[in-house]
Amino acid sequence: MSYLAFAFGLLGNIVSFMVFLAPVPTFRQIYKKKSTEGFQSVPYVVGLFSAMLWIYYAFLKPDTTLLITINSVGCVIQTVYICFFLYYAPKPARLQTVMLILLLNVVGMGLIIVLTYFLAQGSTRADIVGWICLVFSLCVFVAPLCVVRQVIRTKSVEYMPFLLSFFLTLSAVMWFFYGLLRKDYNIAIPNVLGFSFGVLQMVLYVIYKNAKKVVEEKLPEIQMEDHKLPELKDQIIDVVKLSAIVCSEIIPVVPRLVVEDHALNLDGEKLKPIPEKET
């Protein structure tokens, strides 16, 4: 393995480790609220399966220490996430997670190992496992399309953190050049798609990151300014006075209040004194 390929592989390990730590804020929130709150365990179970698959592939290829190292770390971190999830998840979600682990990580991984071990030999076995890794990695990279669709529909990047998209893109670049320099296209090809989707997510983040702020800034425009309140009050008083005048013309007799031998009209103004009745 060339020194340049080793350098890209080492950088790929560092960036991939940052990607593995991206869900930490989510689990901090789960720990504070003592509940999974509708979060899904699928990404962590799939991540564990992917790491196990790449480790198996790395054991079939020479000089793949870096690939084994990062995916071993990934297995440990994803296992911790899954255990944490199982501890705080409600019973239905816990059962669903256990069934998914048994189906994918136990039965699925077991079948791949057994079938490739007995039905293929030497380099052919490595090629078959490499193609399986390639197809599965493409499926993993296509998965964020659901998030992209949600961002476009809601015009909100709340569920698409920029740093995660950035590190995923950077990781794809590093592993692409690592696979290209080693002429291992099972590693290089999936990361082309990973880079493309990573750039797409970052572009969408730039487009929609201020969408919510713009809506919030427009809301105060419909609120009434304080300095206009006195003017509005005067207008209301004028309307009341005008209605009183019109009503007085329509209704000849208007009830009047008598205060200290004076009649008050609707404006509260004193009229002529009321003459005393002759006895």
N, C-alpha and C positions, 0 to 999 in steps of 0.2 A: 504494500500500500504506500502511495506517495505521501510526502510530507504535506502537500497541499490538500489532499483528500483527508488526511488525518486532522488538519486544522479545521476544515469545514465540518467534519464529524464531531470534533470537540466543541465547536461553537453550536452545532446542532443539539448536542447534549445539554449545554447550558440553557439555550432558549427553550428547549422542550421541557426542562425542569421548571422554568417559569410558567409554562403553559399548564403543567400539572398542578401548580399551586394556585392557579386562577380561581378555582371554586372555593377557596378558603373563606372569603367573605360570606358566601352562601351558607356554609356550615356554621359560621359564627352566628349568623342570624337564626339558624335552626336551634343552636345551643341556647341562645338567649330566650327564645320563645318556647323551647322544649317541644317543638312540633315541626314536622317537615313541611307543613302549610301548602300542600299541593305540589311540592317539588317532585320531580321524577328521578328514579334511580337508573333509568335506562342508559344515560350517558356514561355513568361510572361502570356499569356492567359491561357495556360495549368497549369502553376504554381498557378494562382489564383483559377482555378477550383479545383485543388488538395487540396489547403488549405481550401476551402469552404466545400469540401466533408469530410475532416477529422474533421472539426469543427462539422458538423452535426453528424458524428459518435461519437465524444467525448461527445456530449450532451445526447446520448443514453446509455452511459456507466458511471458507478460510478467512482469517484476519478480520473478524467481526466483533472485536472486543467492545468497541464503542457502541455498537448496536445492542449488544447484550447488556451493557452497563445501564444505559438509559431506560431500556424496557424493563429491566429488573427493578429499577427505582420506580418506574411507572406502575408495576404490579403491586408494589408495597403501598404506594400512595392511594391507588384506586381501591385496594382492599380496605384501607383505613376509612376511606370515604363510605364504602358500602356498609361496613360495620357500624359506623356512626349513623348512617341513614336507617339501618335496621333497628337501632336502639330507640330512635325517636319517632319512627314511622308508626301510623296506626296499623291495626292488624291486617286489613285488606291489602294495603300497600306493602306490608312486610311479606305476606304470602306471595304476592305478585313478584316481588324482587327475588325471593328464594326460588320460585319456579323458573324465572328467567336465568338465574345463575346455573341451575341444574341443566336447563335446556341448552344454553349457549356455551358456558364455560366448562361444563362437565361432559355432557353428551356430545356436543358439537366438536369441542377440542379433542375429546377422546377418539371420535370417529376419524378425524383428520390424521391424528398420529398413527392410529392402527392401520388405516387403509393405505396411507403413503408408505408406511414401514414394510408392509407385506406385499403391496402391489407394485412398488417401484424400487429401483436400486440406484445407488451412487448419485451422479449429477442429475439424473432424471427426477429423483425424489426432490432434490433442491429446486428444480425448475417448477415442478407441480406446486410445491408449497409456496414458491415465489409468486406464481400466478394467483394462487388463493389470496395471498397477502395483498397483491395488487388490486384485485377486484374488491376485496373488503375495504381497503383504504379509499378507493374511489367512492364506495358507498358512504363511508364516514365523512368524506369531504363534501359530498352532495347533501348530507343531512342539514347543514346550516341554511339551505335554501328556504326552509320553513321559517327561520328567523328573518331572513331577507324579505320574504313575503309579508310577514307581520309588520316589519318596519315600514314598507311601502304602503301597506293598507292603513296603518294607524298614524303614519308620519311621526313616529316616536322611536327613539333609540334606547329606551329605558332598559330593554332586555338584550341589548347588544353592546357590551362594554368595548370601548375603543382599544384599551390595552390588550384585551384578549385577542381581538382581531389582528392587532399589530404583531403580537408575538406568534400567532399562528402563521401569519404571512412570512415573518422572518424565519421561523422554523422550517417552513416549506422551501424557502430559498436555500437554506443551509443544507438540508437533506437532498435537495435536487442536485446541487453541485457535488455533494458527497457521492451520490449514486452515479452521476455522470462521469466523474473522474475514475471511479472504480469500474465503470462500464456495467453497472448493475442497474438495469432499466426497471426492474421490479421496485426499486426504491425511488428512482428518478421520475418515472412517469406519473405516479399518483400525486407527487408534489407539484407538478405543473398545474393540476386542477386545484390543489390546495392554495397555491399562490394566487390563482385567478379569483377564487372566491374570497380570499383574504383581502385583496385589493378592492373588490366589489363592496365588501362590508365597510371598509374604511371610507370609500367614496360616499356611500349612503349615510354614514355617520356625519360626514362633513355637511351633506345636504340637509339633513333633518335634525341636526343637533340643536338648532335655534328655533325650531318650529313651535315648540311649546312656549318659549319666551315671547315670541311674536304675538301669540294669542293672548297671553297674560297682559302684555303691554297695551293691547287694543281695548281691553275691558274697561279701564278707567275713563275712556273717552265718553262713555255713556253716562257717567256719574255727573251729578249736578255740582257746579262750582259754588263755593260758599258765597263769593261776592255777588252772585246773581240772585241770591235768596231775597234780599230786601226789595229788589225790583219786581220779583214775582209776587211778593206779598202786596205791593202797591197795586199791581194789576188785578189781583183777586179782590181787593177792597173796591176798586173802581167798578168791577163787574157786579159786585153786590149792590153798590149804590145805584148803578144803572138799572138793575133788575127791580130795585125798590121803587124807582121813579116810574118805570113802565107799569108795575103792578098797581101803583097808586092811581094811574090814569085809567086802568082797566076796572079797578074796583073802587067805586066812589067813596065808600066808607071804609076807613082803615082804623083799626083799633089803636087808641093812643093811651099812653101811660100818663097818669096825673101825679106829679111830684110837686109838693108845695104850691098848689093852686096853679101850676103851669103844665101844659100838655107837651109831651115829648113825641117827636116824629120818629121814623125808623132810623134816622141818622143820629139820634140822641140830642138834637138841637131843641131849645125851648121855643115854644110858640107863644102867642099872645095869652095873657092871663084869662082864665075862665071866669066869666061874670057870675056873680052870685045870683041865685034865683030870688026873684021878688016874692016876698011873703004876702 
